[in-house]
Amino acid sequence: MKKILQYIVAVALMLTTTACEWGGGDYKAERTLGLRLWQIASHDLERVNEIFDFVAQYNHMLNIEDETQRENYRDTYFSNAIITEYGNIHSLTYVTSYNTKYCVDVEMYNDRWHITRSGGKGYDLTVTLLASGRYMARFDKIYNSESTGEGEFIVEATTTTMSDTPIISYTGTLTMVDPEENPRKPLTITTKITEEITYSSPNSFTSGMLTITAYDAVYDSTDVAKVTILKNNSNRVVIECFDDVYGYDL
């Protein structure tokens, strides 16, 4: 896997200052590869987390009955958005620090939302309500950095009496394709969440288990890493790759 392997030396050097190695011994290439697969997958999942936060927060705002409380919540989470409503479509317009604009359109129906975002971090998402307060989230397209992909998740979002910030957990599969090295034979990263992921902020995971499969079409090679995010230990993971199990404090 050319694209991933070229990171091995750089990541190994980085680990000497940013990671805590459990079990002693020298770093092996497979350990570094497993860590690199987790770094790629977690970067994509952080983008998913941001979107799920947006969905949960916007839904929560719409359901606040008290007008003053609703406006306060809007000022807290959506102060940088211009929100307009056209029938069942809510359009949120944002101005970036580069003085460019992007829009998030939320098309609402009784049992589902269809959400699209323009720009380089765009996505096309359908949220369908399920029983027990859960919903299915289907990304027909999602962009993140140079990669594009699709995914489907079962999501649960709850709000406690202690905080207005929803607590989110989810399972599902995300497949991202990176054509940067070879557009005709890209690198494909598939992340399957086998035990629900939870997080305290988009880039701070608190629990979950997942299997990351990387297919490099150039070399027709497949590599797999299994990752366990230790509960209540943010950004602490155990990675199994090439039958080797190793832990990292990131």
VOSE-183873 format. One record per residue (C-alpha): residue number from 1; residue in one letter; x, y, z. Coordinates in nm, 2 decimals. Each point is the difference from the previous one (the first is absolute). Layout:
<pts>
[pt NUM, "A", [X, Y, Z]]
...
</pts>
This chain:
<pts>
[pt 1, "M", [0.00, 0.00, 0.00]]
[pt 2, "K", [0.22, 0.28, -0.13]]
[pt 3, "K", [-0.20, 0.29, 0.14]]
[pt 4, "I", [-0.01, -0.14, 0.35]]
[pt 5, "L", [0.35, -0.15, 0.01]]
[pt 6, "Q", [0.16, 0.33, -0.10]]
[pt 7, "Y", [-0.12, 0.13, 0.34]]
[pt 8, "I", [0.17, -0.28, 0.20]]
[pt 9, "V", [0.33, 0.18, 0.06]]
[pt 10, "A", [-0.16, 0.33, 0.08]]
[pt 11, "V", [-0.25, -0.15, 0.24]]
[pt 12, "A", [0.26, -0.22, 0.17]]
[pt 13, "L", [0.20, 0.32, 0.07]]
[pt 14, "M", [-0.30, 0.18, 0.12]]
[pt 15, "L", [-0.09, -0.28, 0.24]]
[pt 16, "T", [0.31, 0.05, 0.20]]
[pt 17, "T", [-0.13, 0.33, 0.12]]
[pt 18, "T", [-0.38, -0.03, -0.02]]
[pt 19, "A", [-0.09, -0.35, 0.09]]
[pt 20, "C", [0.05, -0.23, 0.30]]
[pt 21, "E", [0.09, -0.36, -0.10]]
[pt 22, "W", [-0.15, -0.28, 0.20]]
[pt 23, "G", [0.20, -0.32, 0.03]]
[pt 24, "G", [0.35, 0.13, -0.09]]
[pt 25, "G", [0.22, -0.11, -0.29]]
[pt 26, "D", [0.07, 0.17, -0.33]]
[pt 27, "Y", [-0.27, 0.13, -0.23]]
[pt 28, "K", [-0.09, -0.24, -0.28]]
[pt 29, "A", [-0.13, 0.11, -0.34]]
[pt 30, "E", [-0.33, -0.17, 0.06]]
[pt 31, "R", [-0.05, 0.19, 0.32]]
[pt 32, "T", [0.06, 0.32, -0.17]]
[pt 33, "L", [-0.22, -0.10, -0.29]]
[pt 34, "G", [-0.28, -0.08, 0.24]]
[pt 35, "L", [0.04, 0.33, 0.17]]
[pt 36, "R", [0.00, 0.18, -0.34]]
[pt 37, "L", [-0.33, -0.18, -0.10]]
[pt 38, "W", [-0.15, 0.12, 0.32]]
[pt 39, "Q", [0.11, 0.36, -0.06]]
[pt 40, "I", [-0.15, 0.00, -0.35]]
[pt 41, "A", [-0.33, -0.16, 0.12]]
[pt 42, "S", [-0.03, 0.22, 0.31]]
[pt 43, "H", [0.05, 0.31, -0.22]]
[pt 44, "D", [-0.30, -0.10, -0.21]]
[pt 45, "L", [-0.20, -0.09, 0.31]]
[pt 46, "E", [0.07, 0.34, 0.15]]
[pt 47, "R", [-0.18, 0.15, -0.30]]
[pt 48, "V", [-0.29, -0.23, 0.05]]
[pt 49, "N", [-0.01, 0.10, 0.37]]
[pt 50, "E", [-0.02, 0.37, -0.10]]
[pt 51, "I", [-0.30, -0.07, -0.22]]
[pt 52, "F", [-0.18, -0.21, 0.26]]
[pt 53, "D", [0.06, 0.28, 0.25]]
[pt 54, "F", [-0.16, 0.25, -0.25]]
[pt 55, "V", [-0.31, -0.23, -0.05]]
[pt 56, "A", [-0.05, -0.05, 0.37]]
[pt 57, "Q", [0.05, 0.36, 0.09]]
[pt 58, "Y", [-0.23, 0.14, -0.27]]
[pt 59, "N", [-0.27, -0.26, 0.09]]
[pt 60, "H", [0.03, 0.09, 0.37]]
[pt 61, "M", [-0.03, 0.37, -0.08]]
[pt 62, "L", [-0.31, -0.05, -0.20]]
[pt 63, "N", [-0.16, -0.19, 0.29]]
[pt 64, "I", [0.06, 0.26, 0.26]]
[pt 65, "E", [-0.34, 0.15, 0.08]]
[pt 66, "D", [0.10, 0.30, 0.19]]
[pt 67, "E", [0.09, 0.28, -0.25]]
[pt 68, "T", [0.26, 0.16, 0.22]]
[pt 69, "Q", [0.17, -0.33, 0.07]]
[pt 70, "R", [-0.01, -0.09, -0.37]]
[pt 71, "E", [0.16, 0.33, -0.09]]
[pt 72, "N", [0.27, -0.04, 0.26]]
[pt 73, "Y", [0.08, -0.35, -0.13]]
[pt 74, "R", [0.01, 0.14, -0.36]]
[pt 75, "D", [0.25, 0.27, 0.11]]
[pt 76, "T", [0.21, -0.27, 0.16]]
[pt 77, "Y", [0.02, -0.25, -0.28]]
[pt 78, "F", [-0.11, 0.18, -0.32]]
[pt 79, "S", [0.11, 0.36, 0.05]]
[pt 80, "N", [0.22, -0.01, -0.31]]
[pt 81, "A", [-0.29, -0.12, -0.22]]
[pt 82, "I", [-0.26, 0.20, -0.18]]
[pt 83, "I", [-0.31, -0.22, 0.01]]
[pt 84, "T", [-0.29, 0.04, -0.24]]
[pt 85, "E", [-0.31, -0.21, -0.04]]
[pt 86, "Y", [-0.18, -0.08, -0.33]]
[pt 87, "G", [-0.30, -0.23, 0.08]]
[pt 88, "N", [0.16, -0.33, 0.13]]
[pt 89, "I", [0.35, 0.10, -0.10]]
[pt 90, "H", [0.23, 0.17, 0.25]]
[pt 91, "S", [0.31, 0.16, -0.16]]
[pt 92, "L", [0.31, 0.09, 0.21]]
[pt 93, "T", [0.25, 0.22, -0.16]]
[pt 94, "Y", [0.35, 0.03, 0.14]]
[pt 95, "V", [0.28, 0.25, -0.09]]
[pt 96, "T", [0.35, -0.14, 0.05]]
[pt 97, "S", [0.32, 0.18, 0.11]]
[pt 98, "Y", [0.10, 0.01, -0.37]]
[pt 99, "N", [-0.32, 0.20, -0.07]]
[pt 100, "T", [-0.15, -0.29, -0.19]]
[pt 101, "K", [-0.35, -0.14, 0.06]]
[pt 102, "Y", [-0.14, -0.35, 0.04]]
[pt 103, "C", [-0.36, -0.11, 0.06]]
[pt 104, "V", [-0.16, -0.29, 0.20]]
[pt 105, "D", [-0.36, -0.07, -0.12]]
[pt 106, "V", [-0.22, -0.21, 0.22]]
[pt 107, "E", [-0.31, -0.13, -0.18]]
[pt 108, "M", [-0.25, -0.12, 0.27]]
[pt 109, "Y", [-0.27, -0.27, -0.03]]
[pt 110, "N", [-0.19, -0.18, 0.27]]
[pt 111, "D", [0.22, -0.30, 0.03]]
[pt 112, "R", [0.33, 0.12, -0.16]]
[pt 113, "W", [0.23, 0.29, -0.08]]
[pt 114, "H", [0.20, 0.04, -0.31]]
[pt 115, "I", [0.31, 0.21, 0.06]]
[pt 116, "T", [0.25, 0.13, -0.25]]
[pt 117, "R", [0.31, 0.22, 0.05]]
[pt 118, "S", [0.18, 0.18, -0.27]]
[pt 119, "G", [0.38, 0.06, -0.03]]
[pt 120, "G", [0.31, -0.20, 0.04]]
[pt 121, "K", [-0.13, -0.18, 0.32]]
[pt 122, "G", [-0.34, -0.07, -0.16]]
[pt 123, "Y", [-0.23, -0.29, 0.06]]
[pt 124, "D", [-0.33, -0.14, -0.10]]
[pt 125, "L", [-0.17, -0.16, 0.30]]
[pt 126, "T", [-0.35, -0.15, 0.06]]
[pt 127, "V", [-0.11, -0.04, 0.37]]
[pt 128, "T", [-0.29, -0.24, 0.05]]
[pt 129, "L", [-0.17, -0.03, 0.34]]
[pt 130, "L", [-0.01, -0.34, 0.16]]
[pt 131, "A", [-0.16, -0.13, 0.32]]
[pt 132, "S", [0.13, 0.08, 0.35]]
[pt 133, "G", [0.15, 0.34, -0.10]]
[pt 134, "R", [0.25, -0.14, -0.24]]
[pt 135, "Y", [0.05, 0.08, -0.36]]
[pt 136, "M", [0.16, -0.13, -0.31]]
[pt 137, "A", [0.26, 0.23, -0.16]]
[pt 138, "R", [0.08, -0.08, -0.36]]
[pt 139, "F", [0.28, 0.20, -0.17]]
[pt 140, "D", [-0.04, -0.03, -0.38]]
[pt 141, "K", [0.31, 0.21, -0.02]]
[pt 142, "I", [0.24, 0.15, 0.25]]
[pt 143, "Y", [0.32, 0.19, -0.07]]
[pt 144, "N", [0.30, 0.03, 0.24]]
[pt 145, "S", [0.33, 0.14, -0.11]]
[pt 146, "E", [0.09, -0.17, -0.33]]
[pt 147, "S", [-0.23, -0.30, 0.07]]
[pt 148, "T", [-0.36, -0.06, -0.10]]
[pt 149, "G", [-0.23, -0.28, 0.11]]
[pt 150, "E", [-0.33, -0.13, 0.14]]
[pt 151, "G", [-0.12, -0.16, 0.32]]
[pt 152, "E", [-0.30, -0.11, 0.20]]
[pt 153, "F", [-0.04, 0.02, 0.38]]
[pt 154, "I", [-0.25, -0.06, 0.28]]
[pt 155, "V", [0.02, 0.30, 0.23]]
[pt 156, "E", [-0.14, 0.08, 0.34]]
[pt 157, "A", [0.01, 0.35, 0.14]]
[pt 158, "T", [-0.12, 0.08, 0.35]]
[pt 159, "T", [0.00, 0.32, 0.20]]
[pt 160, "T", [0.05, -0.02, 0.38]]
[pt 161, "T", [-0.15, 0.24, 0.26]]
[pt 162, "M", [0.36, 0.11, 0.08]]
[pt 163, "S", [0.08, 0.13, -0.34]]
[pt 164, "D", [-0.16, 0.12, -0.32]]
[pt 165, "T", [0.28, -0.17, -0.21]]
[pt 166, "P", [-0.14, -0.33, -0.14]]
[pt 167, "I", [0.19, -0.32, 0.08]]
[pt 168, "I", [0.05, -0.20, -0.32]]
[pt 169, "S", [0.09, -0.36, -0.07]]
[pt 170, "Y", [-0.01, -0.20, -0.32]]
[pt 171, "T", [0.09, -0.31, -0.19]]
[pt 172, "G", [0.03, -0.06, -0.38]]
[pt 173, "T", [0.24, 0.01, -0.29]]
[pt 174, "L", [0.19, 0.27, -0.18]]
[pt 175, "T", [0.18, -0.05, -0.33]]
[pt 176, "M", [0.24, 0.27, -0.12]]
[pt 177, "V", [0.19, 0.01, -0.33]]
[pt 178, "D", [0.32, 0.19, -0.04]]
[pt 179, "P", [0.11, 0.05, -0.36]]
[pt 180, "E", [0.29, 0.23, 0.07]]
[pt 181, "E", [0.28, -0.25, -0.08]]
[pt 182, "N", [-0.18, -0.17, -0.30]]
[pt 183, "P", [-0.35, 0.11, -0.11]]
[pt 184, "R", [-0.05, -0.32, -0.20]]
[pt 185, "K", [0.11, -0.23, 0.29]]
[pt 186, "P", [-0.08, 0.19, 0.32]]
[pt 187, "L", [0.05, -0.09, 0.36]]
[pt 188, "T", [-0.32, -0.10, 0.17]]
[pt 189, "I", [-0.05, 0.01, 0.38]]
[pt 190, "T", [-0.30, -0.18, 0.14]]
[pt 191, "T", [-0.07, 0.05, 0.37]]
[pt 192, "K", [-0.26, -0.23, 0.16]]
[pt 193, "I", [-0.11, 0.09, 0.35]]
[pt 194, "T", [-0.06, -0.33, 0.19]]
[pt 195, "E", [-0.07, 0.16, 0.34]]
[pt 196, "E", [-0.16, 0.34, 0.02]]
[pt 197, "I", [0.22, 0.30, -0.01]]
[pt 198, "T", [-0.05, 0.28, 0.25]]
[pt 199, "Y", [0.19, 0.33, 0.02]]
[pt 200, "S", [0.02, 0.31, 0.22]]
[pt 201, "S", [0.09, 0.23, -0.28]]
[pt 202, "P", [0.04, -0.07, -0.38]]
[pt 203, "N", [0.37, -0.09, 0.04]]
[pt 204, "S", [-0.01, -0.16, 0.34]]
[pt 205, "F", [-0.13, -0.36, 0.00]]
[pt 206, "T", [-0.10, -0.16, 0.33]]
[pt 207, "S", [-0.09, -0.36, -0.09]]
[pt 208, "G", [-0.06, -0.23, -0.30]]
[pt 209, "M", [0.14, -0.29, -0.20]]
[pt 210, "L", [0.06, 0.01, -0.38]]
[pt 211, "T", [0.16, -0.19, -0.28]]
[pt 212, "I", [0.19, 0.20, -0.26]]
[pt 213, "T", [0.07, -0.17, -0.34]]
[pt 214, "A", [0.23, 0.18, -0.25]]
[pt 215, "Y", [0.00, -0.12, -0.36]]
[pt 216, "D", [0.27, 0.14, -0.23]]
[pt 217, "A", [-0.10, -0.06, -0.36]]
[pt 218, "V", [0.35, 0.08, -0.13]]
[pt 219, "Y", [0.15, -0.30, 0.17]]
[pt 220, "D", [-0.32, -0.20, 0.04]]
[pt 221, "S", [0.08, -0.03, 0.37]]
[pt 222, "T", [-0.23, 0.01, 0.31]]
[pt 223, "D", [0.10, 0.08, 0.36]]
[pt 224, "V", [-0.22, -0.02, 0.30]]
[pt 225, "A", [0.02, 0.16, 0.35]]
[pt 226, "K", [-0.24, -0.05, 0.29]]
[pt 227, "V", [-0.02, 0.29, 0.24]]
[pt 228, "T", [-0.15, 0.01, 0.35]]
[pt 229, "I", [-0.05, 0.35, 0.15]]
[pt 230, "L", [0.03, -0.06, 0.38]]
[pt 231, "K", [-0.31, 0.12, 0.18]]
[pt 232, "N", [0.04, 0.33, 0.20]]
[pt 233, "N", [0.36, 0.04, -0.13]]
[pt 234, "S", [-0.02, 0.26, -0.27]]
[pt 235, "N", [0.23, -0.07, -0.30]]
[pt 236, "R", [0.15, -0.32, 0.16]]
[pt 237, "V", [-0.03, -0.29, -0.25]]
[pt 238, "V", [0.11, -0.36, -0.03]]
[pt 239, "I", [0.08, -0.10, -0.36]]
[pt 240, "E", [0.02, -0.35, -0.14]]
[pt 241, "C", [0.18, -0.02, -0.33]]
[pt 242, "F", [0.18, -0.31, -0.16]]
[pt 243, "D", [-0.09, -0.20, 0.31]]
[pt 244, "D", [0.19, 0.24, 0.21]]
[pt 245, "V", [-0.18, 0.18, 0.28]]
[pt 246, "Y", [0.13, 0.34, 0.12]]
[pt 247, "G", [-0.13, 0.30, 0.20]]
[pt 248, "Y", [0.06, 0.37, -0.05]]
[pt 249, "D", [-0.06, 0.31, 0.21]]
[pt 250, "L", [-0.05, 0.27, -0.26]]
</pts>
